[in-house]
Amino acid sequence: MKVLITGGAGPIGSALVPGLTGRGHRVTGIARSPANAARLRDLGARHVRADLFAPESLRSAILSCSPDIIIHLATSGDRQCVEGTANLVEAAAVAGVRRVIARSAAFAYSPTSATVSESAPLFVDSPRPMRRTVRSYAALERTVLADPTIDGLVLRFGTLYGPRTLFSAHGLATLRVLRRRLPLVGEGRGWFGFVHVDDAAAAVIASLHEPTGVLNIVDDEPVRTSKWLPSFAAAIGAKSPRHVPARLAGAAVGTGGSLRYFFDQQPPVSNAAAHDVLEWRPRRRPCNLGVQ
Ligand SMILES: NC(=O)c1ccc[n+]([C@@H]2O[C@H](COP(=O)([O-])OP(=O)(O)OC[C@H]3O[C@@H](n4cnc5c(N)ncnc54)[C@H](OP(=O)(O)O)[C@@H]3O)[C@@H](O)[C@H]2O)c1
């Protein structure tokens, strides 16, 4: 297949591009910076310069490689999700591209004590600043699934670990844990659905042809913050995390309501649909969370 990818130099892309080229697919990656262009070439992709916020450049990029499929991974920012996705899907539809796979997040479900599947409501009324992030992912999903000419698939990835992620050797979460600046919030009852970047890439490869809709891509076993955070700290030689009451979490680390949600409220997420539909099985387990 001819594949056009955004975010190909990022954490999932860096595992995905070699996986695709190794299977004989021809991959072209969109990036703006020379550094990411060079990285895409090192990974085995061709590079085309385009900007998600410049629709004309997207049309040119698509025309230059006439892809069978677009894989949209550059979605870690609100503007990328909302404006970038709208521009990309519109350009894809005009060019007659039939399939788009886009990256969303599995850490945006409303708090509940039950294990949630893809039909559970997203936390669109969460406190700021998280509300904006959740609504941006919801907008991305609507855009990808709404166009009747496009077979859209949304992959809701869990919290990534592995190379180039927040949990890599120099990743932000790792550095914060080492400095004891990532506290255990409340009782640490929030459930994390981690997923290794290699497993995330394998899920994309398993979905190149079908299905449409929404799938959670998380490890088999969700793990509570009260379990993984102290274990991770010990694994990287950090002191035990401090404890912070839930109501003070925002003030303690300057992230408003987000950290309270992630560490004390987010529900466990099921990957049963991905098991069934993709026949995808994560090969890593959360106990492998550590410095890569
Ligand atoms: N599921 C999760 O755990 C999750 C979710 C979100 C973020 N994160 C974390 O956030 C960090 C950043 O994620 P990421 O690297 O995937 O970030 P990203 O900004 O979504 O993706 C970066 C890639 O996208 C390209 N890109 C960004 N904006 C673009 C634009 N306007 N037009 C065209 N290309 C654009 C970049 O190239 P150019 O800049 O050269 O254009 C680069 O190749 C990582 O540590 C990740 O673990 C994690």
The ligand as a Tripos MOL2 file, in Angstrom:
@<TRIPOS>MOLECULE
LIG
   48    52     1     0     0
SMALL
NO_CHARGES

@<TRIPOS>ATOM
      1 N1         -1.2120    8.4190   24.2460 N.am      1 LIG1
      2 C1         -0.2640    9.0790   24.9010 C.2       1 LIG1
      3 O1          0.3400    8.5700   25.8520 O.2       1 LIG1
      4 C2          0.1070   10.4500   24.4520 C.ar      1 LIG1
      5 C3         -0.7930   11.2770   23.7650 C.ar      1 LIG1
      6 C4         -0.3660   12.5350   23.3900 C.ar      1 LIG1
      7 C5          0.9320   12.9330   23.6710 C.ar      1 LIG1
      8 N2          1.7620   12.0860   24.3410 N.ar      1 LIG1
      9 C6          3.1580   12.4630   24.5890 C.3       1 LIG1
     10 O2          3.4100   13.7490   24.0840 O.3       1 LIG1
     11 C7          4.7150   13.7930   23.5000 C.3       1 LIG1
     12 C8          4.6280   14.3420   22.0870 C.3       1 LIG1
     13 O3          3.9090   13.4430   21.2640 O.3       1 LIG1
     14 P1          4.1670   13.3930   19.7050 P.3       1 LIG1
     15 O4          5.6340   13.3510   19.4260 O.co2     1 LIG1
     16 O5          3.2900   12.3730   19.1110 O.co2     1 LIG1
     17 O6          3.7110   14.8560   19.2980 O.3       1 LIG1
     18 P2          3.0470   15.4030   17.9740 P.3       1 LIG1
     19 O7          3.3320   16.8490   17.9920 O.co2     1 LIG1
     20 O8          1.6250   14.9920   17.9080 O.co2     1 LIG1
     21 O9          3.8060   14.6850   16.8010 O.3       1 LIG1
     22 C9          5.0710   15.1000   16.4550 C.3       1 LIG1
     23 C10         5.2580   14.8290   14.9690 C.3       1 LIG1
     24 O10         4.1800   15.4390   14.2480 O.3       1 LIG1
     25 C11         4.6750   16.4110   13.3510 C.3       1 LIG1
     26 N3          3.8030   17.5990   13.3960 N.ar      1 LIG1
     27 C12         3.4440   18.2890   14.5030 C.ar      1 LIG1
     28 N4          2.6760   19.3400   14.1600 N.ar      1 LIG1
     29 C13         2.5420   19.3040   12.8040 C.ar      1 LIG1
     30 C14         1.8690   20.1310   11.8530 C.ar      1 LIG1
     31 N5          1.1850   21.2190   12.2120 N.pl3     1 LIG1
     32 N6          1.9350   19.7870   10.5530 N.ar      1 LIG1
     33 C15         2.6240   18.6980   10.1480 C.ar      1 LIG1
     34 N7          3.2920   17.8890   11.0110 N.ar      1 LIG1
     35 C16         3.2510   18.1940   12.3180 C.ar      1 LIG1
     36 C17         6.0600   16.7250   13.8450 C.3       1 LIG1
     37 O11         6.9000   17.1400   12.8070 O.3       1 LIG1
     38 P3          7.2320   18.7270   12.5890 P.3       1 LIG1
     39 O12         7.1410   19.4190   13.9070 O.co2     1 LIG1
     40 O13         8.5990   18.7120   11.9960 O.co2     1 LIG1
     41 O14         6.1960   19.2030   11.6230 O.co2     1 LIG1
     42 C18         6.5160   15.3800   14.3910 C.3       1 LIG1
     43 O15         6.9090   14.5250   13.3560 O.3       1 LIG1
     44 C19         5.2870   12.3920   23.5650 C.3       1 LIG1
     45 O16         6.1830   12.3180   24.6400 O.3       1 LIG1
     46 C20         4.0800   11.5260   23.8090 C.3       1 LIG1
     47 O17         4.3930   10.3670   24.5930 O.3       1 LIG1
     48 C21         1.3750   10.8680   24.7380 C.ar      1 LIG1
@<TRIPOS>BOND
     1     1     2 1
     2     2     3 2
     3     2     4 1
     4     4     5 ar
     5     4    48 ar
     6     5     6 ar
     7     6     7 ar
     8     7     8 ar
     9     8     9 1
    10     8    48 ar
    11     9    10 1
    12     9    46 1
    13    10    11 1
    14    11    12 1
    15    11    44 1
    16    12    13 1
    17    13    14 1
    18    14    15 2
    19    14    16 1
    20    14    17 1
    21    17    18 1
    22    18    19 2
    23    18    20 1
    24    18    21 1
    25    21    22 1
    26    22    23 1
    27    23    24 1
    28    23    42 1
    29    24    25 1
    30    25    26 1
    31    25    36 1
    32    26    27 ar
    33    26    35 ar
    34    27    28 ar
    35    28    29 ar
    36    29    30 ar
    37    29    35 ar
    38    30    31 1
    39    30    32 ar
    40    32    33 ar
    41    33    34 ar
    42    34    35 ar
    43    36    37 1
    44    36    42 1
    45    37    38 1
    46    38    39 2
    47    38    40 1
    48    38    41 1
    49    42    43 1
    50    44    45 1
    51    44    46 1
    52    46    47 1
@<TRIPOS>SUBSTRUCTURE
     1 LIG1         1 GROUP 0 **** ****
